[in-house]
Amino acid sequence: MPLLMLDLDNTLVDRDAAFREAASEFLAAHGLPEADLGWLMSVDASGYTPRQTIARAMTDRYGSAVAPAIRTLLDHGAADHVTLPDTTRTALTEATAEGWTSVIVTNGRVAQQELKIRTTGLDTLVHGWVISEAAGHKKPAPEIFHAAATTVGASLRGAWMIGDSAHADVLGAAGVGACSVWVSCGRTWTEGAYRPTRVALDAATAVRQVLGG
């Protein structure tokens, strides 16, 4: 069966919106300035900033008294608030019905990413997942894509990768000979050295582009 690889954060789920909601609750719960939400989102950088770096920055700003709450926010905040759009759920169901093998390929920590997968019900919609912490490699390294194919007993020949990151997802797919759909979220493609096979506004549209051939 053909292989469909899917990024998790800001592709299948709106990780930034989930973290924003959790961060807003953190500020309100501790009587901290609401205006700091922009600073927190900037420091977080869509989850690309290392957890330890964010924790240090927040502790320096808010003091060690809220350190336990900071750990809770960084470990569970986004995962506790993520949701899966109905349109994406339907598209993944259609992919399975049409014979595609779907596997999530995501960078991040196992505990946090698996919590997102299970909280949203993605564990019932895909055939498996590979998380960089467990794989020992991060996208765009080819090893994590090979691990994804092995996990579900599929081949990378004829495979597609759907994701929002030009570097991790599109370049990563090109590195293993897979086609790609870049989830733009309204952004403009700026890379000159490589390009996605297709561009879609969101994950559901991207999946349906792949299904449409």
C-alpha positions in Angstrom: 0.0 0.0 0.0 1.2 3.6 -0.7 2.8 5.4 2.2 1.5 8.8 3.5 3.8 10.4 6.0 2.4 13.3 8.1 3.9 15.9 10.3 2.1 16.5 13.6 2.6 20.0 15.0 1.0 22.9 13.0 0.1 20.3 10.3 -2.3 17.8 11.7 -2.9 19.9 14.8 -2.6 23.6 15.5 0.1 23.3 18.1 0.7 27.1 18.2 -3.0 27.8 19.1 -2.9 25.1 21.8 0.3 26.6 23.3 -1.2 30.1 23.1 -4.2 28.9 25.1 -2.1 27.1 27.7 0.2 30.1 28.1 -2.7 32.5 28.5 -4.1 30.3 31.3 -0.6 30.2 32.9 -0.4 34.0 32.9 -3.9 34.4 34.3 -3.4 31.8 37.0 -0.3 33.5 38.4 -1.4 37.1 38.0 1.2 37.9 35.3 0.8 40.5 32.6 -1.5 39.4 29.8 0.8 41.4 27.4 3.5 38.8 28.1 1.6 36.3 25.9 3.4 37.7 22.8 6.8 37.3 24.5 6.0 33.7 25.4 5.0 32.9 21.9 8.2 34.4 20.6 10.4 32.5 23.1 8.6 29.3 22.3 9.1 29.8 18.5 6.5 27.2 17.5 8.1 24.6 19.7 11.5 24.8 18.1 13.2 26.4 21.1 14.6 23.7 23.5 12.5 23.2 26.6 15.4 24.0 28.9 16.0 27.3 27.2 12.4 28.3 27.5 12.3 27.2 31.2 15.4 29.3 32.0 13.9 32.4 30.2 10.6 32.1 32.0 12.2 31.5 35.4 14.4 34.5 35.0 11.4 36.6 34.1 8.9 35.3 36.7 11.0 33.8 39.5 11.6 30.4 40.8 8.3 30.4 42.8 6.4 29.4 39.6 9.0 26.9 38.4 6.7 23.9 38.9 3.9 25.7 36.9 6.5 26.4 34.2 7.4 22.7 34.0 3.7 21.8 33.7 3.1 24.3 31.0 6.1 23.1 28.9 5.4 19.4 29.5 1.7 19.3 29.1 0.3 22.7 28.1 0.1 22.3 24.3 -0.6 18.6 24.5 -3.6 19.2 26.8 -5.2 21.8 24.5 -4.7 20.4 21.0 -7.7 19.4 18.9 -8.0 17.7 15.6 -10.1 19.5 13.0 -13.1 17.4 11.7 -12.0 18.1 8.2 -8.6 16.5 8.9 -10.2 13.5 10.6 -12.4 12.9 7.6 -9.5 13.2 5.2 -7.4 10.7 7.1 -10.4 8.3 7.2 -10.7 8.7 3.4 -7.0 8.0 3.0 -7.3 4.7 4.8 -10.4 3.7 2.9 -8.5 4.3 -0.4 -5.7 2.0 0.8 -3.0 4.4 2.0 -0.9 3.6 5.0 -0.6 6.7 7.2 2.3 7.3 9.6 3.0 10.4 11.7 6.7 11.6 11.5 7.4 14.2 14.1 10.2 15.9 15.9 9.9 16.2 19.7 9.8 14.3 22.9 7.9 11.0 23.1 5.8 11.7 26.2 4.5 15.0 24.8 4.0 14.0 21.2 2.2 10.7 22.1 -0.1 12.6 24.5 -1.1 14.8 21.5 -1.6 11.8 19.3 -3.8 10.1 21.8 -5.7 13.2 23.1 -6.8 14.0 19.6 -7.7 10.4 18.6 -5.0 10.3 15.9 -3.9 7.0 17.3 -7.1 5.5 15.8 -6.7 7.2 12.5 -3.1 6.4 11.5 -1.2 3.1 11.3 1.7 4.3 13.4 4.1 7.1 14.3 7.8 7.8 14.7 9.0 10.5 17.1 12.6 11.9 16.9 13.5 11.3 20.5 12.8 7.6 20.1 14.2 7.4 16.6 17.5 9.1 17.5 17.2 11.3 14.5 15.3 14.5 13.7 13.7 15.6 10.4 15.1 16.2 7.8 17.5 13.4 8.5 16.7 10.5 6.1 16.9 8.0 9.0 13.7 9.1 10.6 11.8 8.7 7.3 13.2 5.2 6.8 12.2 4.4 10.4 8.7 5.6 9.6 8.4 3.3 6.6 9.8 0.4 8.6 7.4 1.0 11.5 4.4 0.4 9.3 6.0 -2.2 6.9 5.8 0.1 3.9 8.2 1.4 1.2 9.4 4.9 0.6 8.9 4.3 -3.1 5.9 6.4 -4.2 5.6 7.9 -0.7 4.3 11.3 0.1 5.2 13.6 3.0 2.8 16.3 4.3 4.1 19.1 6.6 4.3 22.8 7.4 8.1 23.0 7.6 10.1 23.7 4.4 13.3 22.4 6.0 12.1 19.5 8.1 9.3 18.2 5.9 9.9 19.3 2.3 13.7 19.0 2.2 13.4 15.8 4.3 11.1 14.2 1.8 13.3 15.2 -1.1 16.2 13.5 0.7 14.5 10.1 0.5 13.0 10.5 -2.9 9.4 11.2 -1.6 7.0 13.7 -3.0 5.7 16.4 -0.7 2.9 18.7 0.0 3.8 21.9 1.9 1.1 23.1 4.3 1.4 26.8 3.8 -1.1 28.1 6.4 -1.3 31.1 4.1 2.5 31.7 3.9 4.5 32.3 0.8 7.2 29.8 -0.2 10.6 31.5 0.0 13.2 28.7 -0.5 15.0 28.9 -3.8 17.1 25.7 -3.7 14.2 23.2 -3.5 10.4 23.2 -3.8 7.5 21.0 -2.6 5.7 18.9 -5.2 2.4 20.6 -4.2 1.2 23.3 -1.9 -2.0 23.3 0.3 -3.5 25.7 2.7 -4.2 23.0 5.4 -3.7 19.3 6.2 -7.1 18.2 5.0 -6.6 19.8 1.6 -3.1 18.4 1.4 -4.3 14.8 2.0 -7.0 15.2 -0.6 -4.5 16.5 -3.1 -2.5 13.3 -2.6 -5.5 11.1 -2.9 -6.5 12.9 -6.1 -3.2 11.8 -7.7 
